[in-house]
Each structure stands twice: as structure tokens, then as C-alpha cells.
């Protein structure tokens, strides 16, 4: 994200002319929709009481509930416990006391604590500016599929790029494997998603506390279609309808963590990882960064608490056997640089240009230990123009799309972007490392299908070992203007653009 108003960083902010057709932008703190305003009127007392409340995470020793001393201190500091994840020692608290964090950090037994947001509770609503480019009726009927292909598969150049088309001739993935889409919600009524949807592993975690109400994991009409697009890339069924996912035989679950305004707050992300860990989710896809800080600096007590909480949750999931996959981001940043200027944080408050050291200030969950970090490639197999990179940070690469003018696919595909499912039974194009990460999550699911007893560590090891080594692009001049756009460091077998290489779906089902 390069401007404060863009909420959903993992969706590519494309050049003018493409942005309105393919990317999502969000404007925080605008008036809520009429329907939500009407609802808010009926709960005016509650809304007024919460108007100045913030959400906090209070981190204590894992394995035990909050002690009587900590509970008393939280109450005396004006806090109310929403929920407590005792297994990882993370307590979610609401408080209107502006000094709550400062007070509670001094309490014996509290290891770290900080506010997860700057915007008051409840979160503001917003409207989307621009939508993904949905396929028209003519585009749907113009595609000529070959025998054995789903109708829209000829438009999916990304499948062949990772040999998923060849993999499908061998195996489609096991229905005993589930990928959790930790995102904006998944429309499980979509005809390409419904056959593979895992209802029992789906949930709404937006408040920081699981909501298992039927359909709570779905996006509303006012919310981003991002999670639905991701879900289709992973597991759209090979059923003679629409498109084909990379792993069309596995299950997919919706774990909704984004507010209506598009914010992914710490308490929701923690809830999502813990839910995945305890509900049989084998792989999670994380195409977002945890708001409101693009990079969380551990020398700041508030930001340190957020890093602690999400680290605990992601590690807990991995220890339970879950492979966590995350998008690297869309700013063409070198995440291994000595310093980066972050102009967007906090994105729900007043951002300012701040110079950070990415070895001490972390994009979470992307830069957390154990998380598979994914860079994006385009139709020519080169690093996407927008994709973040960095030697020792990027683990693998996968198709995330790029401007068609930069990387044009071979016919019959016509767009350099990535085709996916959209709510309401539609299909459309998007681009970003958001689209690369689900390709990797799906390949990890294929590996888990092939090796059902493999630990998370073994699945990751196979993912890296089976990736196709991709040498540095040098010089990297993606737009052909004679200027180097990024510098790749490292060897053919591991470098800053492609990590261990481009993931290989065929190897995932045959080795």
C-alpha cells in the first residue's frame, strides 16, 4: 500500500486505468451504509458507550487463564475482558481508558500489552472504490475449453505456470485436507466453492471471539470479495462449471477476520489462527497484513504486544500441524534492506512517513518465524512489478499476476491478472501477492494430500525442495524504460526474488 486510504494491502494497486477495473481501495472513517445506520440507531446506547473504547491484547504466560491479580488489574484500569486464549496466554480486552496499556503493562504477570487499533469501537463502515474486473457474459461464452477442462480454464495461465494442469491428471487433492482462508469472508454458495466447502472449520472471528452462526463467514454485499477470490484460486471444484482451483479436490474453509471497513485487527487474526489450529485446518492462507501498522516495531510497547500475540497464535497453529502461508506485499519493497520508509501507518489513525528497520519492525504475519512468505510472479515467470522481495525473507514464488502490458500471457489467455471466483456466482480478475499466496497454500495442500501424516515442518520442507529453482532476473527492468526497478540478490537456488523457487504442483502429487 502506498497511500494512507488503501486498506487492503495485499490487493494490488495497479496503474491508473487498471486500478478501477481490478483493485480494491478502502476509505476509512466514512459514513456507514444506510442499513448499518438504521441498525446503529436501535443500539444507540451501546454505540455511545463504546464510542471511545479501544481493543487491547494483554499477553501473559501461556497455558493458564489470567490470574486473579491480572483480572483485578484489568477491571481497575477500566478494562472488560472479551475473551481469553489461555492456551497461548492472549487476553482480548476493551477499554475506554486512554492509559489502560500503560497501566496494565506494569502489572506483575503481564508480559506485554497494547492497543490493537486507533479507531474507536465499533469500527467505521466504508464503501468500495473499484471492483475486480468481472467476466462479462460475452467473455464467458467466448472461451473454448478443451476436453477435460472446466469452461474458464483456458484463461488460467497460472495453472500451467506451476504445472497444476499436469498435476490434475494425477490427483486433485484429498477431501480430508482443509485450507483455511483467513480473510474477508468466503461466499460458500458459489457453485465453484460449494462442493468443497468445509462448514465445520468456518467461522467469523472479526470481534476477536469466534462466531459460528450459520453463514457468519460470508462477506456482505458491502464487503470485499477478496476472500472469495482467494478461496476459488485454491479449491474451485473441477466440476464442469467456471474455473479450476490449484487443488480442486481439497476442502476450503472461510475464517473471516476483516471488519466491514476492511481492517484486519490483531484480536481477529489471533482468533483465526487459534480456530484453525483447533478445527483440523491443515493450511492457512493469509493475504493481508495485520492492521493498523504495516510494520510493527518491537521497541514500541504497543506494537510489540501485537507482534507477541500474533506470533503466539501462528506458532500455536503450526505446532498443531497447520502450515501458515502469507503474501509478501505489493510495494516493491526490499524486505532485506537496511531501512524502509513506511508512509501509511497507522492506517486507521494519522499516518506519517517513518523510517523503519525491517529486521526489527515486522510485517505480521508475513515476517513471523515459521510462516511461508510468498512473492508474486507474472505470466512471463518474472517477479511481478509490485511484489515485495528480499533475500532470506521470501521463501517461494507463485503466480500473482501483473499488468498485461508488462507480462502478457500466451493465448488463449488474454489477461495477465489472475482469474478467481467472486461472490454471487461470478468470476473475475484480480492481481497481487494476495493471489500468489493461495497458489502456494494450495500446493501445500496437495503435498499434505500426498503425505497425509506429514508434519507442518515436513510439508514446508517438501514445498521448498520441490520448488523449481528460478534464477535472479538481472537486470530487472519490468517496464522497459531502461531503469532497474529492483535488485535481486542470491543464487539460482535461493534468492531475494523467488526464494527457493517457483512452487511445483506436479511434484506435490508425484513425489
FENVEN-V405683 format. One record per residue. N is the residue number from 1. RES is the residue in one small letter. SS is DSSP state (@ for helix, = for strand, . for the rest). PHI is phi in whole degrees, -180 to 180 (999 if undefined). D_CENTER is the distance of its C-alpha to the mean C-alpha in Angstrom with 2 decimals. Layout:
# FENVEN-V405683
n	res	ss	phi	d_center
N	RES	SS	PHI	D_CENTER
N	RES	SS	PHI	D_CENTER
This chain:
# FENVEN-V405683
n	res	ss	phi	d_center
1	x	.	999	13.91
2	x	.	-118	17.66
3	x	.	-138	19.06
4	x	.	-58	18.85
5	x	.	-83	18.41
6	x	.	-81	15.17
7	x	.	-88	12.57
8	x	.	-103	9.36
9	x	.	-60	9.27
10	x	.	-73	6.93
11	x	.	-86	9.48
12	x	.	-63	12.61
13	x	.	-90	15.57
14	x	.	-87	18.28
15	x	.	-59	22.00
16	x	.	-52	24.19
17	x	.	103	25.09
18	x	.	-98	21.82
19	x	@	-60	19.66
20	x	@	-68	21.21
21	x	@	-88	20.87
22	x	@	-131	17.33
23	x	.	-113	15.09
24	x	.	-110	14.18
25	x	=	-126	15.64
26	x	=	-132	16.11
27	x	.	-115	19.26
28	x	.	-71	19.26
29	x	.	66	22.45
30	x	.	-98	24.04
31	x	.	-63	26.15
32	x	.	-68	24.72
33	x	.	-65	25.44
34	x	@	-60	28.91
35	x	@	-64	27.90
36	x	@	-70	25.98
37	x	@	-64	28.91
38	x	@	-64	31.29
39	x	@	-64	29.40
40	x	@	-64	29.30
41	x	@	-61	33.06
42	x	@	-74	33.70
43	x	.	-124	31.93
44	x	@	-60	33.33
45	x	@	-62	34.63
46	x	@	-63	31.36
47	x	@	-61	29.47
48	x	@	-65	32.25
49	x	@	-65	32.15
50	x	@	-92	28.44
51	x	.	-57	28.64
52	x	.	-109	28.65
53	x	.	-77	26.65
54	x	=	-119	23.62
55	x	=	-101	21.31
56	x	=	-130	21.70
57	x	=	-112	20.72
58	x	=	-118	23.87
59	x	=	-104	23.62
60	x	=	-125	26.67
61	x	.	-64	27.80
62	x	.	-65	25.73
63	x	.	96	27.59
64	x	.	-137	29.58
65	x	.	-72	29.26
66	x	.	-60	29.95
67	x	.	-68	33.61
68	x	@	-59	36.21
69	x	@	-64	36.51
70	x	@	-68	32.83
71	x	@	-60	32.91
72	x	@	-64	36.07
73	x	@	-64	34.76
74	x	@	-61	31.66
75	x	@	-64	34.05
76	x	@	-66	36.56
77	x	.	-86	33.96
78	x	.	88	33.12
79	x	=	-105	29.98
80	x	=	-125	29.11
81	x	=	-76	27.04
82	x	=	-82	24.44
83	x	=	-162	23.47
84	x	=	-138	23.68
85	x	=	-96	21.73
86	x	.	-61	24.89
87	x	.	-63	23.67
88	x	.	-120	21.61
89	x	.	71	23.75
90	x	=	-114	21.35
91	x	=	-110	23.05
92	x	=	-99	21.53
93	x	=	-129	24.28
94	x	=	-109	25.13
95	x	=	-154	27.89
96	x	.	-97	29.69
97	x	.	-81	31.46
98	x	.	-64	30.33
99	x	.	-101	31.66
100	x	@	-56	29.92
101	x	@	-61	27.71
102	x	@	-62	30.74
103	x	@	-71	32.93
104	x	@	-72	30.77
105	x	.	-67	29.94
106	x	.	-89	33.71
107	x	.	-80	34.03
108	x	.	-56	34.95
109	x	.	100	32.30
110	x	=	-90	29.36
111	x	=	-89	27.47
112	x	=	-166	25.13
113	x	=	-160	24.18
114	x	=	-169	22.54
115	x	=	-75	21.44
116	x	.	-90	17.77
117	x	.	-154	18.43
118	x	.	-110	21.20
119	x	.	-80	21.40
120	x	.	-64	23.78
121	x	.	-87	23.06
122	x	.	-74	22.50
123	x	.	-64	19.80
124	x	.	-70	21.10
125	x	.	-93	20.41
126	x	.	-158	19.86
127	x	.	-121	20.23
128	x	=	-81	18.19
129	x	=	-110	19.87
130	x	.	88	19.62
131	x	.	-138	18.00
132	x	.	-58	16.84
133	x	=	-82	20.01
134	x	=	-75	21.15
135	x	.	-68	23.74
136	x	.	-80	27.24
137	x	@	-61	29.80
138	x	@	-66	31.66
139	x	@	-65	28.71
140	x	@	-66	28.11
141	x	@	-87	31.77
142	x	@	-78	32.29
143	x	.	-74	30.16
144	x	.	-110	32.47
145	x	.	-86	30.90
146	x	.	-83	32.76
147	x	.	-58	33.96
148	x	.	88	31.34
149	x	.	-95	28.47
150	x	.	-69	26.54
151	x	.	-53	27.67
152	x	.	-99	24.79
153	x	@	-60	24.19
154	x	@	-60	26.37
155	x	@	-84	23.82
156	x	.	-97	21.14
157	x	@	-61	22.14
158	x	@	-67	18.90
159	x	@	-64	20.28
160	x	@	-66	23.39
161	x	@	-62	21.64
162	x	.	-118	20.38
163	x	.	63	23.41
164	x	@	-68	21.64
165	x	@	-62	24.62
166	x	@	-71	26.97
167	x	@	-61	24.99
168	x	.	-66	25.36
169	x	.	-74	29.10
170	x	.	-101	28.92
171	x	.	-160	26.34
172	x	.	-105	23.52
173	x	.	103	21.93
174	x	.	-94	23.00
175	x	.	-69	22.56
176	x	.	-85	22.73
177	x	.	-105	19.25
178	x	=	-122	16.23
179	x	=	-106	12.52
180	x	=	-92	10.55
181	x	=	-94	7.69
182	x	=	-82	6.24
183	x	=	-165	5.77
184	x	.	-87	8.85
185	x	.	115	11.14
186	x	.	-127	12.71
187	x	.	-83	16.24
188	x	.	-76	17.95
189	x	.	-85	21.18
190	x	.	-62	20.25
191	x	.	-63	22.86
192	x	.	-89	20.55
193	x	.	-105	18.25
194	x	@	-51	21.01
195	x	@	-63	22.78
196	x	@	-115	19.92
197	x	=	-84	18.41
198	x	.	-103	18.61
199	x	.	-65	19.85
200	x	.	-68	20.69
201	x	.	-97	17.24
202	x	.	-104	15.71
203	x	=	-166	15.74
204	x	=	-109	15.13
205	x	.	-113	14.22
206	x	.	-57	14.21
207	x	.	-76	17.51
208	x	.	100	16.68
209	x	.	-129	18.97
210	x	.	-61	18.39
211	x	=	-120	19.76
212	x	.	-102	20.78
213	x	.	-55	22.68
214	x	.	-56	22.74
215	x	.	84	20.20
216	x	.	-64	18.48
217	x	.	-82	15.09
218	x	.	-83	15.83
219	x	.	-78	15.05
220	x	.	-80	18.35
221	x	.	-62	19.95
222	x	.	-87	19.15
223	x	.	-105	15.37
224	x	.	-65	12.72
225	x	.	-83	12.78
226	x	@	-54	9.27
227	x	@	-63	8.36
228	x	@	-68	11.85
229	x	@	-61	11.60
230	x	@	-60	8.85
231	x	@	-60	11.12
232	x	@	-68	14.10
233	x	@	-59	13.12
234	x	@	-77	12.89
235	x	@	-140	15.91
236	x	.	-56	17.89
237	x	.	-67	21.33
238	x	.	-88	24.11
239	x	.	-133	26.46
240	x	.	79	28.27
241	x	.	-125	26.02
242	x	.	59	23.68
243	x	.	-107	21.33
244	x	.	-128	20.52
245	x	.	-76	17.32
246	x	.	-65	17.14
247	x	.	-127	17.97
248	x	.	-74	19.88
249	x	.	-107	21.63
250	x	.	-89	18.95
251	x	=	-93	17.70
252	x	=	-132	14.39
253	x	=	-120	13.64
254	x	=	-99	11.98
255	x	=	-118	10.81
256	x	=	-82	10.73
257	x	.	-128	9.87
258	x	=	-96	10.11
259	x	.	-68	13.74
260	x	.	-56	15.72
261	x	.	-77	15.60
262	x	.	92	11.84
263	x	.	-89	11.63
264	x	=	-107	9.25
265	x	=	-87	12.26
266	x	@	-55	13.06
267	x	@	-62	15.12
268	x	@	-72	12.57
269	x	@	-65	10.03
270	x	@	-59	13.24
271	x	@	-57	14.34
272	x	@	-63	11.34
273	x	@	-66	11.91
274	x	@	-65	15.63
275	x	@	-59	15.66
276	x	@	-59	14.06
277	x	@	-61	16.61
278	x	@	-103	19.43
279	x	.	-131	18.93
280	x	.	71	19.08
281	x	.	-81	15.49
282	x	.	-85	15.84
283	x	=	-141	12.36
284	x	=	-114	8.89
285	x	=	-110	5.81
286	x	=	-129	2.75
287	x	.	-101	1.74
288	x	.	-165	3.58
289	x	.	-122	6.81
290	x	.	-79	9.06
291	x	=	-72	11.80
292	x	.	-97	14.54
293	x	.	-102	14.93
294	x	.	-61	13.25
295	x	.	-120	15.24
296	x	=	-103	16.72
297	x	=	-91	20.30
298	x	.	-75	21.95
299	x	.	-87	25.33
300	x	.	-102	24.34
301	x	@	-62	24.88
302	x	@	-68	22.37
303	x	@	-67	19.49
304	x	@	-60	20.70
305	x	@	-64	20.43
306	x	@	-68	16.73
307	x	@	-61	16.24
308	x	@	-59	18.64
309	x	@	-65	17.06
310	x	@	-70	13.49
311	x	@	-61	15.29
312	x	@	-59	17.58
313	x	@	-67	15.08
314	x	@	-69	13.07
315	x	@	-67	16.55
316	x	@	-60	17.94
317	x	@	-62	15.56
318	x	@	-64	16.44
319	x	@	-65	20.04
320	x	.	-88	19.95
321	x	.	106	19.03
322	x	.	-92	15.26
323	x	=	-91	13.56
324	x	=	-103	10.18
325	x	=	-117	8.29
326	x	=	-139	5.93
327	x	=	-78	6.22
328	x	.	-81	9.44
329	x	.	109	9.63
330	x	.	-118	12.18
331	x	.	-106	15.29
332	x	.	57	17.33
333	x	.	-82	17.61
334	x	=	-90	19.33
335	x	.	-74	17.46
336	x	.	-106	20.74
337	x	.	-72	22.92
338	x	.	-69	25.33
339	x	.	-154	23.94
340	x	=	-136	21.46
341	x	=	-91	22.14
342	x	=	-103	19.44
343	x	.	-95	20.70
344	x	.	-118	18.13
345	x	.	-106	18.13
346	x	.	-80	18.49
347	x	.	-82	16.96
348	x	.	-113	18.40
349	x	.	-136	21.74
350	x	.	-113	23.83
351	x	.	-74	22.04
352	x	.	-149	24.21
353	x	.	-69	24.29
354	x	=	-131	23.96
355	x	=	-94	24.38
356	x	=	-122	22.35
357	x	.	-101	22.63
358	x	.	-67	19.27
359	x	.	-87	21.02
360	x	.	-125	21.54
361	x	=	-121	18.81
362	x	=	-113	15.29
363	x	.	-78	11.81
364	x	.	-115	10.20
365	x	.	-89	8.74
366	x	.	-52	8.90
367	x	.	-98	12.67
368	x	.	-81	13.56
369	x	.	-59	16.22
370	x	.	89	15.50
371	x	.	-82	11.86
372	x	=	-80	11.80
373	x	=	-100	10.88
374	x	=	-118	10.75
375	x	=	-95	12.74
376	x	=	-104	13.43
377	x	=	-123	16.90
378	x	.	-104	18.96
379	x	.	-67	21.69
380	x	.	-95	24.14
381	x	.	83	22.04
382	x	.	-94	21.83
383	x	=	-51	19.02
384	x	.	-62	17.54
385	x	.	-57	19.26
386	x	.	-96	16.25
387	x	.	-65	14.34
388	x	.	-65	14.47
389	x	=	-153	16.62
390	x	.	150	18.82
391	x	.	-62	21.21
392	x	.	85	20.31
393	x	.	-106	16.67
394	x	.	-75	15.40
395	x	.	-94	15.85
396	x	=	-148	15.69
397	x	=	-125	15.22
398	x	=	-161	14.61
399	x	=	-61	15.18
400	x	.	-127	12.96
401	x	.	86	16.07
402	x	.	-164	18.24
403	x	.	-54	21.07
404	x	.	-58	23.55
405	x	.	-66	26.30
406	x	.	-84	24.80
407	x	.	-138	23.95
408	x	.	-88	25.80
409	x	.	-76	25.33
410	x	.	-74	28.44
411	x	.	-59	29.97
412	x	.	-84	29.58
413	x	.	-62	26.01
414	x	.	-120	26.31
415	x	.	-116	22.95
416	x	.	-81	20.98
417	x	.	-91	17.75
418	x	=	-107	15.78
419	x	=	-79	17.11
420	x	=	-153	15.17
421	x	=	-82	16.09
422	x	=	-125	16.42
423	x	.	-55	17.64
424	x	.	84	21.37
425	x	.	75	21.98
426	x	=	-112	21.16
427	x	=	-135	19.59
428	x	=	-167	18.50
429	x	=	-100	17.14
430	x	=	-144	14.08
431	x	.	-149	13.17
432	x	.	144	10.83
433	x	@	-65	8.97
434	x	@	-55	6.29
435	x	@	-88	9.25
436	x	@	-75	10.25
437	x	@	-56	7.69
438	x	@	-65	8.64
439	x	@	-62	12.15
440	x	@	-72	12.12
441	x	@	-59	10.85
442	x	@	-68	13.66
443	x	@	-65	16.14
444	x	@	-61	15.59
445	x	@	-67	16.39
446	x	@	-66	19.44
447	x	@	-63	20.53
448	x	@	-63	20.35
449	x	@	-65	22.35
450	x	@	-73	24.90
451	x	.	-124	25.12
452	x	.	-62	24.63
453	x	.	-101	25.94
454	x	.	-70	23.89
455	x	.	-73	22.28
456	x	@	-59	18.72
457	x	@	-63	20.48
458	x	@	-70	22.44
459	x	@	-59	19.61
460	x	@	-66	17.99
461	x	@	-62	21.49
462	x	@	-68	22.13
463	x	@	-58	18.91
464	x	@	-73	20.13
465	x	@	-67	23.76
466	x	@	-87	23.38
467	x	.	-64	21.39
468	x	=	-82	23.75
469	x	.	-53	24.81
470	x	.	-126	24.17
471	x	.	-68	26.42
472	x	.	-56	25.77
473	x	.	-90	26.28
474	x	.	-144	29.20
475	x	.	-79	29.93
476	x	=	-102	26.63
477	x	.	-126	27.79
478	x	.	-68	25.30
479	x	.	-100	27.12
480	x	.	68	30.57
481	x	.	-95	32.01
482	x	.	87	33.50
483	x	.	-112	31.21
484	x	.	-72	28.87
485	x	.	-95	25.29
486	x	=	-168	23.87
487	x	.	-114	25.56
488	x	.	-95	24.47
489	x	.	-115	25.83
490	x	=	116	26.55
491	x	.	-100	28.09
492	x	.	-61	27.58
493	x	.	-81	26.23
494	x	.	-161	23.71
495	x	=	-147	22.87
496	x	.	-74	20.58
497	x	.	-85	19.48
498	x	.	-123	18.83
499	x	=	59	18.96
500	x	.	-75	20.82
501	x	.	134	20.62
502	x	=	-88	19.15
503	x	.	-61	18.13
504	x	.	-126	20.98
505	x	@	-72	20.70
506	x	@	-65	24.50
507	x	@	-60	24.96
508	x	@	-63	22.43
509	x	@	-104	24.86
510	x	@	-121	28.09
511	x	.	-120	27.99
